[in-house]
Amino acid sequence: MTVVKSFWLWCLALVCVLAVALLEAPSTASTQGRIAHLESLVKCPACDDLSVAQSNATSSIAVRHDITRRVKEGESDNKILTSLEATYGTSILLSPSTSGLGLLLWLVPLGVVLALAYASVRLVRRR
């Protein structure tokens, strides 16, 4: 019984840590904050594993100017990212989408971890 109790305590601790991380995420309310946040999400079209914020490539500078213009025009973050995906392809974003097929990229590892945790609890109970 103590193994199951400690498992649920660990799960609760994980949920608390995730909640704090989400609540403490930087606010993107200001224009400059939104621009910096969007630039950190978009991959440099000409570089490997660099965001447009980190790169000085010509294509990155063009994307940064495009993001700045769109933010100042009042477009939403989602619309800007969707437009960049339409222009450069889905690989332009540094992290996978949280909808459609991208959702599977987030849920499958989580499901595997939960299944392993469940199996280990069952194994410990049998002993």
CORWO-V19080 format. One record per residue. N is the residue number from 0. D_FIRST is the distance of its C-alpha to the first C-alpha in Angstrom with 1 decimal. Layout:
N;D_FIRST
N;D_FIRST
This chain:
0;0.0
1;3.8
2;5.5
3;5.4
4;6.3
5;8.7
6;10.0
7;11.0
8;12.5
9;14.4
10;15.6
11;16.7
12;18.5
13;20.2
14;21.4
15;22.8
16;24.6
17;26.1
18;27.2
19;28.9
20;30.5
21;31.9
22;33.2
23;34.8
24;36.5
25;40.2
26;42.2
27;44.9
28;46.9
29;50.1
30;52.4
31;52.1
32;48.3
33;48.2
34;50.6
35;48.7
36;45.4
37;47.0
38;48.8
39;45.5
40;44.1
41;47.2
42;47.9
43;51.3
44;53.2
45;55.1
46;52.4
47;49.3
48;46.1
49;47.8
50;47.8
51;51.1
52;50.5
53;50.5
54;53.3
55;57.1
56;58.0
57;60.6
58;58.3
59;55.6
60;58.2
61;59.2
62;55.7
63;55.2
64;58.5
65;57.5
66;54.2
67;56.1
68;58.6
69;56.2
70;54.1
71;57.4
72;58.4
73;55.3
74;53.4
75;49.6
76;47.4
77;46.1
78;49.8
79;50.8
80;48.0
81;48.7
82;52.4
83;51.8
84;49.6
85;52.5
86;55.0
87;53.2
88;50.6
89;46.8
90;46.5
91;48.1
92;44.7
93;42.6
94;39.3
95;38.8
96;39.3
97;36.3
98;38.0
99;39.0
100;38.4
101;37.4
102;34.3
103;33.1
104;33.5
105;31.0
106;28.5
107;28.4
108;27.0
109;24.4
110;23.5
111;23.4
112;21.0
113;18.6
114;19.0
115;18.3
116;15.1
117;14.0
118;15.2
119;13.5
120;10.0
121;11.2
122;12.8
123;10.0
124;8.1
125;11.6
126;12.0
